[in-house]
Amino acid sequence: MLPFLTVAEAAEALNLSVSKTYRMVSSGELPCQRFGRAVRIPSTVISELMNPLGALPSYLTTEMGKNNV
């Protein structure tokens, strides 16, 4: 993954609209870096939002729910 994503790329990764992603950036809910007029979202932020600390990966939760009888 690239170190920074555009707002459109971040929106796609988070399954949000681009306008919602810009609103989250404006409100401070989504941290960003500004390079001149360009707004970039650190890929680490996206990774943390997609797999928050303490959350189990889906392959573990799926296996845990099965009865291995």
CHARMM-style PDB file with segment names, atoms N, HN, CA, C and O in Angstrom:
ATOM      1  N   MET     1       0.852  -1.182   0.000  1.00  0.00      PROA
ATOM      2  CA  MET     1       0.000   0.000   0.000  1.00  0.00      PROA
ATOM      3  C   MET     1       0.894   1.242   0.000  1.00  0.00      PROA
ATOM      4  O   MET     1       1.946   1.254   0.639  1.00  0.00      PROA
ATOM      5  N   LEU     2       0.486   2.251  -0.695  1.00  0.00      PROA
ATOM      6  HN  LEU     2      -0.369   2.241  -1.214  1.00  0.00      PROA
ATOM      7  CA  LEU     2       1.229   3.503  -0.744  1.00  0.00      PROA
ATOM      8  C   LEU     2       1.173   4.196   0.612  1.00  0.00      PROA
ATOM      9  O   LEU     2       0.234   3.973   1.377  1.00  0.00      PROA
ATOM     10  N   PRO     3       2.171   5.042   0.925  1.00  0.00      PROA
ATOM     11  CA  PRO     3       2.167   5.711   2.232  1.00  0.00      PROA
ATOM     12  C   PRO     3       1.013   6.699   2.410  1.00  0.00      PROA
ATOM     13  O   PRO     3       0.560   6.927   3.531  1.00  0.00      PROA
ATOM     14  N   PHE     4       0.537   7.284   1.309  1.00  0.00      PROA
ATOM     15  HN  PHE     4       0.905   7.099   0.398  1.00  0.00      PROA
ATOM     16  CA  PHE     4      -0.576   8.233   1.370  1.00  0.00      PROA
ATOM     17  C   PHE     4      -1.571   7.910   0.269  1.00  0.00      PROA
ATOM     18  O   PHE     4      -1.192   7.510  -0.832  1.00  0.00      PROA
ATOM     19  N   LEU     5      -2.855   8.090   0.582  1.00  0.00      PROA
ATOM     20  HN  LEU     5      -3.162   8.415   1.477  1.00  0.00      PROA
ATOM     21  CA  LEU     5      -3.916   7.870  -0.396  1.00  0.00      PROA
ATOM     22  C   LEU     5      -4.621   9.186  -0.684  1.00  0.00      PROA
ATOM     23  O   LEU     5      -4.686  10.069   0.171  1.00  0.00      PROA
ATOM     24  N   THR     6      -5.143   9.307  -1.886  1.00  0.00      PROA
ATOM     25  HN  THR     6      -5.090   8.590  -2.580  1.00  0.00      PROA
ATOM     26  CA  THR     6      -5.980  10.463  -2.189  1.00  0.00      PROA
ATOM     27  C   THR     6      -7.301  10.284  -1.445  1.00  0.00      PROA
ATOM     28  O   THR     6      -7.591   9.203  -0.934  1.00  0.00      PROA
ATOM     29  N   VAL     7      -8.082  11.327  -1.389  1.00  0.00      PROA
ATOM     30  HN  VAL     7      -7.847  12.205  -1.805  1.00  0.00      PROA
ATOM     31  CA  VAL     7      -9.383  11.238  -0.732  1.00  0.00      PROA
ATOM     32  C   VAL     7     -10.270  10.226  -1.457  1.00  0.00      PROA
ATOM     33  O   VAL     7     -10.999   9.470  -0.815  1.00  0.00      PROA
ATOM     34  N   ALA     8     -10.213  10.209  -2.771  1.00  0.00      PROA
ATOM     35  HN  ALA     8      -9.621  10.823  -3.292  1.00  0.00      PROA
ATOM     36  CA  ALA     8     -11.019   9.252  -3.541  1.00  0.00      PROA
ATOM     37  C   ALA     8     -10.589   7.818  -3.254  1.00  0.00      PROA
ATOM     38  O   ALA     8     -11.440   6.939  -3.111  1.00  0.00      PROA
ATOM     39  N   GLU     9      -9.288   7.568  -3.166  1.00  0.00      PROA
ATOM     40  HN  GLU     9      -8.597   8.281  -3.282  1.00  0.00      PROA
ATOM     41  CA  GLU     9      -8.799   6.223  -2.867  1.00  0.00      PROA
ATOM     42  C   GLU     9      -9.192   5.798  -1.448  1.00  0.00      PROA
ATOM     43  O   GLU     9      -9.585   4.654  -1.218  1.00  0.00      PROA
ATOM     44  N   ALA    10      -9.080   6.739  -0.502  1.00  0.00      PROA
ATOM     45  HN  ALA    10      -8.761   7.668  -0.689  1.00  0.00      PROA
ATOM     46  CA  ALA    10      -9.474   6.444   0.878  1.00  0.00      PROA
ATOM     47  C   ALA    10     -10.969   6.163   0.959  1.00  0.00      PROA
ATOM     48  O   ALA    10     -11.395   5.252   1.670  1.00  0.00      PROA
ATOM     49  N   ALA    11     -11.760   6.937   0.238  1.00  0.00      PROA
ATOM     50  HN  ALA    11     -11.414   7.677  -0.339  1.00  0.00      PROA
ATOM     51  CA  ALA    11     -13.209   6.727   0.224  1.00  0.00      PROA
ATOM     52  C   ALA    11     -13.545   5.337  -0.297  1.00  0.00      PROA
ATOM     53  O   ALA    11     -14.403   4.653   0.260  1.00  0.00      PROA
ATOM     54  N   GLU    12     -12.881   4.926  -1.347  1.00  0.00      PROA
ATOM     55  HN  GLU    12     -12.184   5.482  -1.800  1.00  0.00      PROA
ATOM     56  CA  GLU    12     -13.125   3.597  -1.915  1.00  0.00      PROA
ATOM     57  C   GLU    12     -12.723   2.507  -0.917  1.00  0.00      PROA
ATOM     58  O   GLU    12     -13.450   1.529  -0.742  1.00  0.00      PROA
ATOM     59  N   ALA    13     -11.583   2.670  -0.269  1.00  0.00      PROA
ATOM     60  HN  ALA    13     -10.992   3.465  -0.410  1.00  0.00      PROA
ATOM     61  CA  ALA    13     -11.109   1.670   0.695  1.00  0.00      PROA
ATOM     62  C   ALA    13     -12.054   1.551   1.887  1.00  0.00      PROA
ATOM     63  O   ALA    13     -12.245   0.462   2.428  1.00  0.00      PROA
ATOM     64  N   LEU    14     -12.644   2.677   2.295  1.00  0.00      PROA
ATOM     65  HN  LEU    14     -12.488   3.562   1.855  1.00  0.00      PROA
ATOM     66  CA  LEU    14     -13.536   2.690   3.450  1.00  0.00      PROA
ATOM     67  C   LEU    14     -14.999   2.485   3.073  1.00  0.00      PROA
ATOM     68  O   LEU    14     -15.873   2.457   3.939  1.00  0.00      PROA
ATOM     69  N   ASN    15     -15.255   2.341   1.782  1.00  0.00      PROA
ATOM     70  HN  ASN    15     -14.545   2.363   1.079  1.00  0.00      PROA
ATOM     71  CA  ASN    15     -16.620   2.166   1.274  1.00  0.00      PROA
ATOM     72  C   ASN    15     -17.508   3.355   1.648  1.00  0.00      PROA
ATOM     73  O   ASN    15     -18.639   3.189   2.103  1.00  0.00      PROA
ATOM     74  N   LEU    16     -16.965   4.555   1.443  1.00  0.00      PROA
ATOM     75  HN  LEU    16     -16.046   4.690   1.073  1.00  0.00      PROA
ATOM     76  CA  LEU    16     -17.682   5.800   1.692  1.00  0.00      PROA
ATOM     77  C   LEU    16     -17.726   6.621   0.415  1.00  0.00      PROA
ATOM     78  O   LEU    16     -16.980   6.359  -0.529  1.00  0.00      PROA
ATOM     79  N   SER    17     -18.601   7.613   0.391  1.00  0.00      PROA
ATOM     80  HN  SER    17     -19.207   7.825   1.158  1.00  0.00      PROA
ATOM     81  CA  SER    17     -18.598   8.535  -0.741  1.00  0.00      PROA
ATOM     82  C   SER    17     -17.439   9.513  -0.563  1.00  0.00      PROA
ATOM     83  O   SER    17     -16.943   9.716   0.545  1.00  0.00      PROA
ATOM     84  N   VAL    18     -17.025  10.104  -1.658  1.00  0.00      PROA
ATOM     85  HN  VAL    18     -17.427   9.939  -2.558  1.00  0.00      PROA
ATOM     86  CA  VAL    18     -15.938  11.081  -1.607  1.00  0.00      PROA
ATOM     87  C   VAL    18     -16.355  12.292  -0.777  1.00  0.00      PROA
ATOM     88  O   VAL    18     -15.546  12.825  -0.018  1.00  0.00      PROA
ATOM     89  N   SER    19     -17.604  12.731  -0.909  1.00  0.00      PROA
ATOM     90  HN  SER    19     -18.262  12.298  -1.525  1.00  0.00      PROA
ATOM     91  CA  SER    19     -18.055  13.907  -0.146  1.00  0.00      PROA
ATOM     92  C   SER    19     -18.082  13.609   1.352  1.00  0.00      PROA
ATOM     93  O   SER    19     -17.725  14.472   2.154  1.00  0.00      PROA
ATOM     94  N   LYS    20     -18.497  12.408   1.741  1.00  0.00      PROA
ATOM     95  HN  LYS    20     -18.787  11.707   1.089  1.00  0.00      PROA
ATOM     96  CA  LYS    20     -18.492  12.022   3.157  1.00  0.00      PROA
ATOM     97  C   LYS    20     -17.049  11.994   3.685  1.00  0.00      PROA
ATOM     98  O   LYS    20     -16.791  12.412   4.813  1.00  0.00      PROA
ATOM     99  N   THR    21     -16.134  11.509   2.881  1.00  0.00      PROA
ATOM    100  HN  THR    21     -16.344  11.169   1.965  1.00  0.00      PROA
ATOM    101  CA  THR    21     -14.728  11.447   3.285  1.00  0.00      PROA
ATOM    102  C   THR    21     -14.165  12.853   3.468  1.00  0.00      PROA
ATOM    103  O   THR    21     -13.430  13.100   4.424  1.00  0.00      PROA
ATOM    104  N   TYR    22     -14.497  13.776   2.568  1.00  0.00      PROA
ATOM    105  HN  TYR    22     -15.094  13.575   1.791  1.00  0.00      PROA
ATOM    106  CA  TYR    22     -14.059  15.170   2.736  1.00  0.00      PROA
ATOM    107  C   TYR    22     -14.654  15.779   4.010  1.00  0.00      PROA
ATOM    108  O   TYR    22     -13.972  16.525   4.713  1.00  0.00      PROA
ATOM    109  N   ARG    23     -15.916  15.468   4.310  1.00  0.00      PROA
ATOM    110  HN  ARG    23     -16.470  14.862   3.739  1.00  0.00      PROA
ATOM    111  CA  ARG    23     -16.527  15.978   5.550  1.00  0.00      PROA
ATOM    112  C   ARG    23     -15.790  15.447   6.775  1.00  0.00      PROA
ATOM    113  O   ARG    23     -15.579  16.180   7.741  1.00  0.00      PROA
ATOM    114  N   MET    24     -15.401  14.181   6.739  1.00  0.00      PROA
ATOM    115  HN  MET    24     -15.573  13.585   5.955  1.00  0.00      PROA
ATOM    116  CA  MET    24     -14.656  13.590   7.853  1.00  0.00      PROA
ATOM    117  C   MET    24     -13.288  14.250   8.008  1.00  0.00      PROA
ATOM    118  O   MET    24     -12.814  14.441   9.127  1.00  0.00      PROA
ATOM    119  N   VAL    25     -12.658  14.596   6.894  1.00  0.00      PROA
ATOM    120  HN  VAL    25     -13.044  14.440   5.984  1.00  0.00      PROA
ATOM    121  CA  VAL    25     -11.369  15.308   6.935  1.00  0.00      PROA
ATOM    122  C   VAL    25     -11.583  16.698   7.524  1.00  0.00      PROA
ATOM    123  O   VAL    25     -10.818  17.126   8.389  1.00  0.00      PROA
ATOM    124  N   SER    26     -12.611  17.407   7.070  1.00  0.00      PROA
ATOM    125  HN  SER    26     -13.233  17.059   6.368  1.00  0.00      PROA
ATOM    126  CA  SER    26     -12.885  18.769   7.547  1.00  0.00      PROA
ATOM    127  C   SER    26     -13.191  18.811   9.036  1.00  0.00      PROA
ATOM    128  O   SER    26     -12.796  19.750   9.727  1.00  0.00      PROA
ATOM    129  N   SER    27     -13.900  17.790   9.537  1.00  0.00      PROA
ATOM    130  HN  SER    27     -14.221  17.027   8.976  1.00  0.00      PROA
ATOM    131  CA  SER    27     -14.270  17.765  10.948  1.00  0.00      PROA
ATOM    132  C   SER    27     -13.137  17.268  11.840  1.00  0.00      PROA
ATOM    133  O   SER    27     -13.220  17.377  13.063  1.00  0.00      PROA
ATOM    134  N   GLY    28     -12.080  16.723  11.239  1.00  0.00      PROA
ATOM    135  HN  GLY    28     -12.013  16.634  10.245  1.00  0.00      PROA
ATOM    136  CA  GLY    28     -10.976  16.187  12.021  1.00  0.00      PROA
ATOM    137  C   GLY    28     -11.168  14.731  12.402  1.00  0.00      PROA
ATOM    138  O   GLY    28     -10.314  14.142  13.065  1.00  0.00      PROA
ATOM    139  N   GLU    29     -12.285  14.146  11.986  1.00  0.00      PROA
ATOM    140  HN  GLU    29     -12.979  14.624  11.447  1.00  0.00      PROA
ATOM    141  CA  GLU    29     -12.575  12.754  12.281  1.00  0.00      PROA
ATOM    142  C   GLU    29     -11.621  11.816  11.544  1.00  0.00      PROA
ATOM    143  O   GLU    29     -11.334  10.716  12.016  1.00  0.00      PROA
ATOM    144  N   LEU    30     -11.137  12.254  10.396  1.00  0.00      PROA
ATOM    145  HN  LEU    30     -11.371  13.147  10.013  1.00  0.00      PROA
ATOM    146  CA  LEU    30     -10.202  11.478   9.590  1.00  0.00      PROA
ATOM    147  C   LEU    30      -8.914  12.289   9.449  1.00  0.00      PROA
ATOM    148  O   LEU    30      -8.900  13.300   8.748  1.00  0.00      PROA
ATOM    149  N   PRO    31      -7.832  11.860  10.106  1.00  0.00      PROA
ATOM    150  CA  PRO    31      -6.573  12.611  10.023  1.00  0.00      PROA
ATOM    151  C   PRO    31      -6.047  12.654   8.592  1.00  0.00      PROA
ATOM    152  O   PRO    31      -6.221  11.710   7.820  1.00  0.00      PROA
ATOM    153  N   CYS    32      -5.408  13.757   8.259  1.00  0.00      PROA
ATOM    154  HN  CYS    32      -5.267  14.524   8.886  1.00  0.00      PROA
ATOM    155  CA  CYS    32      -4.870  13.904   6.911  1.00  0.00      PROA
ATOM    156  C   CYS    32      -3.573  14.710   6.941  1.00  0.00      PROA
ATOM    157  O   CYS    32      -3.215  15.316   7.951  1.00  0.00      PROA
ATOM    158  N   GLN    33      -2.899  14.696   5.829  1.00  0.00      PROA
ATOM    159  HN  GLN    33      -3.190  14.204   5.009  1.00  0.00      PROA
ATOM    160  CA  GLN    33      -1.732  15.535   5.599  1.00  0.00      PROA
ATOM    161  C   GLN    33      -2.055  16.403   4.391  1.00  0.00      PROA
ATOM    162  O   GLN    33      -2.646  15.941   3.415  1.00  0.00      PROA
ATOM    163  N   ARG    34      -1.666  17.639   4.472  1.00  0.00      PROA
ATOM    164  HN  ARG    34      -1.185  18.014   5.265  1.00  0.00      PROA
ATOM    165  CA  ARG    34      -1.877  18.536   3.334  1.00  0.00      PROA
ATOM    166  C   ARG    34      -0.531  18.848   2.698  1.00  0.00      PROA
ATOM    167  O   ARG    34       0.424  19.230   3.375  1.00  0.00      PROA
ATOM    168  N   PHE    35      -0.478  18.679   1.398  1.00  0.00      PROA
ATOM    169  HN  PHE    35      -1.253  18.369   0.848  1.00  0.00      PROA
ATOM    170  CA  PHE    35       0.696  19.002   0.604  1.00  0.00      PROA
ATOM    171  C   PHE    35       0.263  20.105  -0.353  1.00  0.00      PROA
ATOM    172  O   PHE    35      -0.242  19.835  -1.442  1.00  0.00      PROA
ATOM    173  N   GLY    36       0.467  21.350   0.069  1.00  0.00      PROA
ATOM    174  HN  GLY    36       0.878  21.569   0.954  1.00  0.00      PROA
ATOM    175  CA  GLY    36      -0.085  22.466  -0.685  1.00  0.00      PROA
ATOM    176  C   GLY    36      -1.593  22.398  -0.583  1.00  0.00      PROA
ATOM    177  O   GLY    36      -2.139  22.398   0.520  1.00  0.00      PROA
ATOM    178  N   ARG    37      -2.270  22.342  -1.708  1.00  0.00      PROA
ATOM    179  HN  ARG    37      -1.826  22.343  -2.604  1.00  0.00      PROA
ATOM    180  CA  ARG    37      -3.730  22.225  -1.704  1.00  0.00      PROA
ATOM    181  C   ARG    37      -4.204  20.777  -1.696  1.00  0.00      PROA
ATOM    182  O   ARG    37      -5.385  20.503  -1.485  1.00  0.00      PROA
ATOM    183  N   ALA    38      -3.273  19.852  -1.929  1.00  0.00      PROA
ATOM    184  HN  ALA    38      -2.313  20.075  -2.101  1.00  0.00      PROA
ATOM    185  CA  ALA    38      -3.635  18.434  -2.002  1.00  0.00      PROA
ATOM    186  C   ALA    38      -3.831  17.859  -0.603  1.00  0.00      PROA
ATOM    187  O   ALA    38      -3.038  18.106   0.306  1.00  0.00      PROA
ATOM    188  N   VAL    39      -4.895  17.094  -0.451  1.00  0.00      PROA
ATOM    189  HN  VAL    39      -5.539  16.892  -1.189  1.00  0.00      PROA
ATOM    190  CA  VAL    39      -5.199  16.423   0.812  1.00  0.00      PROA
ATOM    191  C   VAL    39      -4.885  14.946   0.619  1.00  0.00      PROA
ATOM    192  O   VAL    39      -5.363  14.321  -0.327  1.00  0.00      PROA
ATOM    193  N   ARG    40      -4.077  14.393   1.521  1.00  0.00      PROA
ATOM    194  HN  ARG    40      -3.689  14.901   2.290  1.00  0.00      PROA
ATOM    195  CA  ARG    40      -3.730  12.980   1.464  1.00  0.00      PROA
ATOM    196  C   ARG    40      -3.992  12.333   2.819  1.00  0.00      PROA
ATOM    197  O   ARG    40      -3.769  12.942   3.865  1.00  0.00      PROA
ATOM    198  N   ILE    41      -4.462  11.108   2.785  1.00  0.00      PROA
ATOM    199  HN  ILE    41      -4.643  10.614   1.935  1.00  0.00      PROA
ATOM    200  CA  ILE    41      -4.770  10.346   3.987  1.00  0.00      PROA
ATOM    201  C   ILE    41      -3.663   9.306   4.162  1.00  0.00      PROA
ATOM    202  O   ILE    41      -3.402   8.531   3.242  1.00  0.00      PROA
ATOM    203  N   PRO    42      -3.006   9.274   5.328  1.00  0.00      PROA
ATOM    204  CA  PRO    42      -1.985   8.243   5.543  1.00  0.00      PROA
ATOM    205  C   PRO    42      -2.588   6.845   5.475  1.00  0.00      PROA
ATOM    206  O   PRO    42      -3.658   6.600   6.033  1.00  0.00      PROA
ATOM    207  N   SER    43      -1.913   5.942   4.803  1.00  0.00      PROA
ATOM    208  HN  SER    43      -1.044   6.142   4.350  1.00  0.00      PROA
ATOM    209  CA  SER    43      -2.430   4.583   4.663  1.00  0.00      PROA
ATOM    210  C   SER    43      -2.524   3.888   6.016  1.00  0.00      PROA
ATOM    211  O   SER    43      -3.344   2.986   6.186  1.00  0.00      PROA
ATOM    212  N   THR    44      -1.704   4.290   6.976  1.00  0.00      PROA
ATOM    213  HN  THR    44      -1.038   5.023   6.838  1.00  0.00      PROA
ATOM    214  CA  THR    44      -1.784   3.687   8.307  1.00  0.00      PROA
ATOM    215  C   THR    44      -3.125   3.989   8.962  1.00  0.00      PROA
ATOM    216  O   THR    44      -3.662   3.155   9.690  1.00  0.00      PROA
ATOM    217  N   VAL    45      -3.667   5.177   8.708  1.00  0.00      PROA
ATOM    218  HN  VAL    45      -3.231   5.854   8.116  1.00  0.00      PROA
ATOM    219  CA  VAL    45      -4.978   5.546   9.258  1.00  0.00      PROA
ATOM    220  C   VAL    45      -6.059   4.644   8.673  1.00  0.00      PROA
ATOM    221  O   VAL    45      -6.944   4.179   9.392  1.00  0.00      PROA
ATOM    222  N   ILE    46      -5.984   4.402   7.385  1.00  0.00      PROA
ATOM    223  HN  ILE    46      -5.265   4.779   6.802  1.00  0.00      PROA
ATOM    224  CA  ILE    46      -6.970   3.545   6.724  1.00  0.00      PROA
ATOM    225  C   ILE    46      -6.870   2.127   7.282  1.00  0.00      PROA
ATOM    226  O   ILE    46      -7.889   1.497   7.564  1.00  0.00      PROA
ATOM    227  N   SER    47      -5.657   1.630   7.440  1.00  0.00      PROA
ATOM    228  HN  SER    47      -4.829   2.142   7.211  1.00  0.00      PROA
ATOM    229  CA  SER    47      -5.466   0.279   7.983  1.00  0.00      PROA
ATOM    230  C   SER    47      -6.046   0.160   9.384  1.00  0.00      PROA
ATOM    231  O   SER    47      -6.687  -0.840   9.708  1.00  0.00      PROA
ATOM    232  N   GLU    48      -5.826   1.168  10.213  1.00  0.00      PROA
ATOM    233  HN  GLU    48      -5.306   1.980   9.950  1.00  0.00      PROA
ATOM    234  CA  GLU    48      -6.348   1.139  11.580  1.00  0.00      PROA
ATOM    235  C   GLU    48      -7.877   1.189  11.595  1.00  0.00      PROA
ATOM    236  O   GLU    48      -8.512   0.528  12.417  1.00  0.00      PROA
ATOM    237  N   LEU    49      -8.459   1.960  10.702  1.00  0.00      PROA
ATOM    238  HN  LEU    49      -7.943   2.497  10.034  1.00  0.00      PROA
ATOM    239  CA  LEU    49      -9.918   2.038  10.642  1.00  0.00      PROA
ATOM    240  C   LEU    49     -10.535   0.732  10.141  1.00  0.00      PROA
ATOM    241  O   LEU    49     -11.632   0.353  10.553  1.00  0.00      PROA
ATOM    242  N   MET    50      -9.825   0.058   9.259  1.00  0.00      PROA
ATOM    243  HN  MET    50      -8.935   0.365   8.924  1.00  0.00      PROA
ATOM    244  CA  MET    50     -10.347  -1.184   8.706  1.00  0.00      PROA
ATOM    245  C   MET    50     -10.161  -2.352   9.672  1.00  0.00      PROA
ATOM    246  O   MET    50     -10.928  -3.314   9.622  1.00  0.00      PROA
ATOM    247  N   ASN    51      -9.161  -2.290  10.549  1.00  0.00      PROA
ATOM    248  HN  ASN    51      -8.538  -1.508  10.590  1.00  0.00      PROA
ATOM    249  CA  ASN    51      -8.905  -3.355  11.513  1.00  0.00      PROA
ATOM    250  C   ASN    51      -8.499  -2.721  12.836  1.00  0.00      PROA
ATOM    251  O   ASN    51      -7.313  -2.687  13.166  1.00  0.00      PROA
ATOM    252  N   PRO    52      -9.471  -2.216  13.601  1.00  0.00      PROA
ATOM    253  CA  PRO    52      -9.150  -1.534  14.849  1.00  0.00      PROA
ATOM    254  C   PRO    52      -8.453  -2.461  15.847  1.00  0.00      PROA
ATOM    255  O   PRO    52      -8.618  -3.681  15.805  1.00  0.00      PROA
ATOM    256  N   LEU    53      -7.682  -1.866  16.733  1.00  0.00      PROA
ATOM    257  HN  LEU    53      -7.548  -0.876  16.767  1.00  0.00      PROA
ATOM    258  CA  LEU    53      -6.937  -2.612  17.736  1.00  0.00      PROA
ATOM    259  C   LEU    53      -7.869  -3.519  18.522  1.00  0.00      PROA
ATOM    260  O   LEU    53      -8.910  -3.079  19.011  1.00  0.00      PROA
ATOM    261  N   GLY    54      -7.502  -4.753  18.639  1.00  0.00      PROA
ATOM    262  HN  GLY    54      -6.656  -5.110  18.242  1.00  0.00      PROA
ATOM    263  CA  GLY    54      -8.307  -5.704  19.387  1.00  0.00      PROA
ATOM    264  C   GLY    54      -9.313  -6.465  18.546  1.00  0.00      PROA
ATOM    265  O   GLY    54      -9.867  -7.466  19.002  1.00  0.00      PROA
ATOM    266  N   ALA    55      -9.558  -6.012  17.328  1.00  0.00      PROA
ATOM    267  HN  ALA    55      -9.108  -5.200  16.957  1.00  0.00      PROA
ATOM    268  CA  ALA    55     -10.511  -6.712  16.474  1.00  0.00      PROA
ATOM    269  C   ALA    55      -9.829  -7.932  15.861  1.00  0.00      PROA
ATOM    270  O   ALA    55      -8.681  -7.861  15.423  1.00  0.00      PROA
ATOM    271  N   LEU    56     -10.539  -9.031  15.837  1.00  0.00      PROA
ATOM    272  HN  LEU    56     -11.471  -9.089  16.193  1.00  0.00      PROA
ATOM    273  CA  LEU    56      -9.997 -10.240  15.237  1.00  0.00      PROA
ATOM    274  C   LEU    56     -10.213 -10.214  13.731  1.00  0.00      PROA
ATOM    275  O   LEU    56     -11.247  -9.737  13.263  1.00  0.00      PROA
ATOM    276  N   PRO    57      -9.257 -10.716  12.973  1.00  0.00      PROA
ATOM    277  CA  PRO    57      -9.469 -10.828  11.530  1.00  0.00      PROA
ATOM    278  C   PRO    57     -10.663 -11.733  11.244  1.00  0.00      PROA
ATOM    279  O   PRO    57     -10.976 -12.627  12.029  1.00  0.00      PROA
ATOM    280  N   SER    58     -11.313 -11.499  10.135  1.00  0.00      PROA
ATOM    281  HN  SER    58     -11.059 -10.772   9.497  1.00  0.00      PROA
ATOM    282  CA  SER    58     -12.538 -12.234   9.809  1.00  0.00      PROA
ATOM    283  C   SER    58     -12.313 -13.732   9.707  1.00  0.00      PROA
ATOM    284  O   SER    58     -13.217 -14.508  10.018  1.00  0.00      PROA
ATOM    285  N   TYR    59     -11.129 -14.162   9.278  1.00  0.00      PROA
ATOM    286  HN  TYR    59     -10.394 -13.532   9.025  1.00  0.00      PROA
ATOM    287  CA  TYR    59     -10.904 -15.598   9.165  1.00  0.00      PROA
ATOM    288  C   TYR    59     -10.885 -16.270  10.537  1.00  0.00      PROA
ATOM    289  O   TYR    59     -11.207 -17.454  10.641  1.00  0.00      PROA
ATOM    290  N   LEU    60     -10.517 -15.545  11.586  1.00  0.00      PROA
ATOM    291  HN  LEU    60     -10.255 -14.584  11.502  1.00  0.00      PROA
ATOM    292  CA  LEU    60     -10.548 -16.122  12.933  1.00  0.00      PROA
ATOM    293  C   LEU    60     -11.961 -16.176  13.487  1.00  0.00      PROA
ATOM    294  O   LEU    60     -12.352 -17.169  14.100  1.00  0.00      PROA
ATOM    295  N   THR    61     -12.724 -15.123  13.278  1.00  0.00      PROA
ATOM    296  HN  THR    61     -12.406 -14.316  12.780  1.00  0.00      PROA
ATOM    297  CA  THR    61     -14.089 -15.111  13.807  1.00  0.00      PROA
ATOM    298  C   THR    61     -14.950 -16.131  13.087  1.00  0.00      PROA
ATOM    299  O   THR    61     -15.853 -16.702  13.700  1.00  0.00      PROA
ATOM    300  N   THR    62     -14.703 -16.381  11.806  1.00  0.00      PROA
ATOM    301  HN  THR    62     -13.970 -15.917  11.308  1.00  0.00      PROA
ATOM    302  CA  THR    62     -15.457 -17.375  11.059  1.00  0.00      PROA
ATOM    303  C   THR    62     -15.145 -18.768  11.586  1.00  0.00      PROA
ATOM    304  O   THR    62     -16.053 -19.578  11.774  1.00  0.00      PROA
ATOM    305  N   GLU    63     -13.875 -19.053  11.824  1.00  0.00      PROA
ATOM    306  HN  GLU    63     -13.137 -18.396  11.671  1.00  0.00      PROA
ATOM    307  CA  GLU    63     -13.473 -20.360  12.335  1.00  0.00      PROA
ATOM    308  C   GLU    63     -13.999 -20.600  13.744  1.00  0.00      PROA
ATOM    309  O   GLU    63     -14.376 -21.721  14.085  1.00  0.00      PROA
ATOM    310  N   MET    64     -14.026 -19.558  14.558  1.00  0.00      PROA
ATOM    311  HN  MET    64     -13.719 -18.648  14.281  1.00  0.00      PROA
ATOM    312  CA  MET    64     -14.467 -19.699  15.940  1.00  0.00      PROA
ATOM    313  C   MET    64     -15.960 -20.016  16.016  1.00  0.00      PROA
ATOM    314  O   MET    64     -16.411 -20.664  16.961  1.00  0.00      PROA
ATOM    315  N   GLY    65     -16.711 -19.571  15.043  1.00  0.00      PROA
ATOM    316  HN  GLY    65     -16.344 -19.045  14.275  1.00  0.00      PROA
ATOM    317  CA  GLY    65     -18.149 -19.778  15.055  1.00  0.00      PROA
ATOM    318  C   GLY    65     -18.579 -21.141  14.556  1.00  0.00      PROA
ATOM    319  O   GLY    65     -19.746 -21.509  14.692  1.00  0.00      PROA
ATOM    320  N   LYS    66     -17.650 -21.904  13.976  1.00  0.00      PROA
ATOM    321  HN  LYS    66     -16.702 -21.606  13.865  1.00  0.00      PROA
ATOM    322  CA  LYS    66     -18.003 -23.210  13.428  1.00  0.00      PROA
ATOM    323  C   LYS    66     -17.929 -24.277  14.511  1.00  0.00      PROA
ATOM    324  O   LYS    66     -17.110 -24.201  15.427  1.00  0.00      PROA
ATOM    325  N   ASN    67     -18.788 -25.257  14.388  1.00  0.00      PROA
ATOM    326  HN  ASN    67     -19.453 -25.319  13.644  1.00  0.00      PROA
ATOM    327  CA  ASN    67     -18.725 -26.421  15.266  1.00  0.00      PROA
ATOM    328  C   ASN    67     -17.861 -27.471  14.589  1.00  0.00      PROA
ATOM    329  O   ASN    67     -18.198 -27.958  13.509  1.00  0.00      PROA
ATOM    330  N   ASN    68     -16.764 -27.815  15.212  1.00  0.00      PROA
ATOM    331  HN  ASN    68     -16.490 -27.420  16.088  1.00  0.00      PROA
ATOM    332  CA  ASN    68     -15.858 -28.802  14.636  1.00  0.00      PROA
ATOM    333  C   ASN    68     -16.152 -30.178  15.240  1.00  0.00      PROA
ATOM    334  O   ASN    68     -15.313 -30.758  15.930  1.00  0.00      PROA
ATOM    335  N   VAL    69     -17.347 -30.685  14.973  1.00  0.00      PROA
ATOM    336  HN  VAL    69     -18.029 -30.214  14.414  1.00  0.00      PROA
ATOM    337  CA  VAL    69     -17.770 -31.971  15.539  1.00  0.00      PROA
ATOM    338  C   VAL    69     -17.641 -33.047  14.507  1.00  0.00      PROA
ATOM    339  OT1 VAL    69     -17.947 -34.207  14.782  1.00  0.00      PROA
TER     340      VAL     69
END
